[in-house]
Amino acid sequence: MGCCGDEENDDDILNPLNPTTTTEILDFSDSTISPMNSHFSALTCRDTLRLIFEKLPIPDLARCSCVCRVWNSVASDQEIVTRAFKAPWNLKHVIGKPASGNFWRDNSLGKFAISHRIVRGDSIASLAVKYSVQVMDIKRLNNTMSEHGIYSRERLLIPISNPEMLLQATCYVEVDTCAKREVAVLYLDGGPEHHKTTSNGSSSTSSCSATDLQSKKRVIESLRRSMQVDDATAQYYLTIADGDPRAAISQFSQDLRWETHLGFA
């Protein structure tokens, strides 16, 4: 029934809303939520992404790098990943560029190591006591199971047991060829350059004449055959014996007996 004489169209009352109008209002087919969608253009802006990513930890940066090319490019920026790598340990500097970008994906304590320059009298057991770590942990980190394996090396990597050592420290990204691993190395007595010099500060490069070198080479070769070791180990024992081949063999025999005794202990 109409009001005030107006006619009422019953069809308008009974029929639902115009389906065409409904479709136009509710059609969200062009509004798919995606980082690359035009409605989210802010998330493709590199400056905006940098502001966000600079606050993320390493695991979240790794996830972001899988979203799209733009995100991967920003999340892989060395300045951003270096900052995230340093943050948990409050490092001051990380110097060097890793051989692989995957280096930044893990910043656990096991990623760091102390560089110890081997000197006369060092042994894995004594270093384990000095740095308060386990003997087996040193062997695993340096990819060696033999005590004599250290004598052919200039240094050993020592696991870090106390995270406070990293506070405001400077680490160097290095590939240790003997250990066959890439680590962030902490030098307690200076940088890498310091390890390339002798204790009195002079260059470690030998100034021996060609004749002396040839003579020393023959002695090392003889020791190598007698002790059945490699050249580097033979040279180490000759050095700690002050050039005396007999003393070198004697010292090697003592170390070998000591290591054998530990193996049966």
C-alpha positions in Angstrom: 0.0 0.0 0.0 1.3 3.4 -1.0 1.6 6.4 1.3 -0.1 9.8 0.6 -1.4 8.5 -2.7 2.0 7.4 -4.1 2.1 4.1 -5.8 4.6 1.5 -4.5 6.5 -0.8 -6.8 6.3 -4.2 -5.1 9.1 -5.5 -7.3 11.5 -3.0 -5.8 10.6 -4.3 -2.3 10.8 -8.0 -3.0 13.8 -8.1 -5.4 17.3 -8.2 -3.9 19.9 -5.6 -4.7 20.9 -5.3 -8.3 23.5 -8.1 -8.8 25.4 -5.9 -11.2 25.8 -3.3 -8.5 26.9 -5.9 -6.0 29.6 -7.2 -8.3 31.0 -3.8 -8.9 31.2 -3.1 -5.1 32.6 -6.4 -3.9 34.9 -7.3 -6.7 38.5 -7.5 -5.2 40.0 -9.5 -7.9 42.4 -6.7 -8.8 43.4 -6.1 -5.2 45.5 -9.2 -4.5 47.8 -8.5 -1.5 51.4 -8.8 -2.6 54.6 -6.9 -2.1 54.7 -6.3 -5.8 51.1 -5.0 -6.0 50.6 -1.3 -6.8 48.7 -0.9 -3.6 51.9 -1.8 -1.7 54.4 0.3 -3.7 56.1 1.4 -0.5 57.3 -2.1 0.0 59.2 -2.0 -3.3 60.9 1.3 -2.4 64.6 0.5 -1.6 64.9 3.3 0.9 61.8 2.1 2.8 63.1 -1.5 2.7 66.5 -0.4 4.0 64.9 1.3 7.0 62.9 -1.9 7.8 65.7 -4.4 7.1 68.3 -2.6 9.2 66.3 -3.5 12.3 66.0 -7.2 11.4 68.2 -10.1 12.8 70.0 -12.5 10.5 67.3 -15.2 10.3 64.6 -12.6 9.2 66.9 -11.1 6.6 67.4 -14.6 5.1 63.6 -15.0 4.9 63.2 -11.5 3.3 65.7 -12.4 0.6 63.4 -15.1 -0.6 60.4 -12.8 -1.3 61.4 -11.2 -4.6 64.4 -9.8 -6.4 64.1 -6.3 -5.0 63.9 -7.7 -1.4 66.8 -10.0 -2.1 68.9 -7.2 -3.4 68.3 -5.0 -0.3 68.5 -7.9 2.2 71.9 -8.9 0.7 73.4 -5.5 1.0 76.7 -6.0 2.8 76.2 -2.9 5.1 72.9 -4.3 6.3 74.0 -7.9 6.8 77.2 -6.8 8.5 75.2 -4.7 10.9 72.9 -7.6 11.7 75.9 -9.9 12.0 77.5 -7.7 14.6 74.4 -6.7 16.6 74.0 -9.8 18.9 77.6 -9.6 20.1 78.0 -5.9 20.1 81.1 -6.1 17.8 82.9 -2.9 16.8 84.0 -3.9 13.3 83.9 -6.9 11.0 86.6 -6.5 8.4 86.8 -8.4 5.1 84.4 -9.7 2.5 83.5 -13.4 2.7 84.0 -15.8 -0.2 80.4 -16.7 -0.1 77.3 -14.6 0.8 76.1 -17.6 2.9 78.7 -16.6 5.5 76.3 -14.0 6.9 73.5 -16.5 7.3 74.9 -17.8 10.6 76.3 -15.5 13.3 76.3 -18.0 16.2 79.2 -18.1 18.6 80.7 -21.0 16.6 81.2 -18.7 13.7 84.0 -16.9 15.6 87.5 -18.1 16.6 90.6 -16.8 18.2 93.8 -16.8 16.2 96.7 -18.3 18.2 100.2 -18.1 16.6 102.0 -21.4 17.4 105.2 -21.0 19.4 107.7 -23.4 20.8 106.2 -25.6 23.5 102.6 -25.3 22.4 100.4 -28.3 22.4 96.6 -28.7 21.9 96.3 -29.7 25.6 98.1 -26.7 26.8 96.1 -24.4 24.6 92.9 -26.0 25.8 93.8 -25.1 29.4 95.0 -21.6 28.4 91.7 -20.7 26.6 89.4 -22.8 28.8 88.1 -24.9 26.0 88.0 -28.7 25.2 90.8 -30.4 23.4 88.4 -32.1 21.0 86.8 -28.7 20.2 90.1 -27.3 19.1 90.8 -30.4 17.0 87.4 -30.2 15.3 87.7 -26.5 14.5 91.1 -27.0 13.0 90.2 -30.1 11.1 92.9 -32.2 12.7 92.8 -35.3 14.9 96.6 -35.5 15.5 98.7 -33.6 18.0 101.5 -33.4 15.4 99.2 -31.9 12.9 99.7 -28.5 14.5 103.4 -28.3 13.9 103.0 -27.8 10.2 100.8 -24.7 10.8 101.5 -21.1 11.6 98.5 -20.8 13.8 95.6 -22.6 15.4 92.0 -21.5 15.6 90.6 -21.5 19.1 86.9 -21.7 19.9 85.5 -18.8 21.8 84.0 -19.9 25.1 83.2 -16.5 26.6 81.0 -14.2 24.4 82.2 -11.2 26.4 85.4 -11.4 24.4 83.5 -10.1 21.4 82.3 -6.9 23.1 83.5 -3.9 21.0 86.0 -6.3 19.3 87.2 -6.2 15.7 87.0 -9.5 13.8 88.5 -10.4 10.4 86.7 -12.6 7.9 89.2 -15.2 6.8 89.4 -18.5 5.1 91.7 -20.8 7.0 93.2 -23.2 4.5 94.3 -25.7 7.1 91.0 -25.8 8.9 89.1 -25.6 5.6 86.6 -23.2 6.9 85.7 -19.5 6.8 85.4 -17.8 10.2 85.4 -14.4 11.8 88.8 -14.3 13.5 89.6 -12.4 16.7 93.2 -11.4 17.2 94.0 -10.9 20.9 97.5 -9.4 20.3 96.9 -7.2 17.3 95.7 -7.7 13.8 96.7 -10.2 11.1 99.9 -8.1 10.3 101.2 -8.7 13.8 101.1 -12.5 13.3 103.3 -12.2 10.3 106.2 -10.9 12.3 108.5 -12.5 14.8 108.4 -11.8 18.5 111.1 -9.1 18.2 109.1 -7.3 15.5 111.3 -8.3 12.6 110.1 -9.9 9.4 109.8 -13.6 9.5 111.3 -13.9 6.0 114.6 -15.8 6.2 117.8 -13.9 5.2 119.8 -17.1 4.8 122.0 -17.5 1.8 121.1 -19.9 -1.0 123.8 -22.4 0.3 122.3 -22.4 3.8 118.8 -23.0 2.4 120.0 -25.9 0.4 121.8 -27.4 3.4 118.8 -26.9 5.6 116.5 -28.5 3.0 118.7 -31.6 2.9 118.6 -31.9 6.7 114.8 -31.5 6.7 114.5 -34.2 4.0 116.6 -36.5 6.1 114.5 -35.8 9.2 111.3 -36.4 7.3 112.4 -39.8 6.2 113.7 -40.7 9.7 110.5 -39.6 11.5 108.1 -40.5 8.7 106.4 -37.1 8.8 105.8 -34.3 6.3 108.3 -31.5 5.6 106.5 -29.0 7.8 106.6 -31.2 10.9 110.3 -32.0 10.3 111.0 -28.3 10.0 109.1 -27.5 13.2 111.2 -30.0 15.2 114.4 -28.8 13.7 113.5 -25.3 14.7 112.6 -26.0 18.3 115.9 -28.1 18.5 117.9 -25.0 17.4 119.0 -26.8 14.2 120.2 -30.0 15.9 118.8 -33.0 14.0 119.5 -35.5 16.9 117.7 -33.2 19.4 114.8 -32.8 16.9 114.4 -36.6 16.6 114.6 -37.0 20.4 111.9 -34.3 20.9 109.7 -35.9 18.3 110.0 -39.3 20.0 109.1 -37.8 23.4 106.0 -36.1 21.9 105.0 -39.3 20.2 105.3 -41.3 23.4 103.3 -38.7 25.3 100.5 -38.7 22.7 100.5 -42.5 22.7 100.2 -42.5 26.5 97.2 -40.2 26.3 95.5 -42.4 23.8 95.6 -45.4 26.2 94.8 -43.3 29.3 
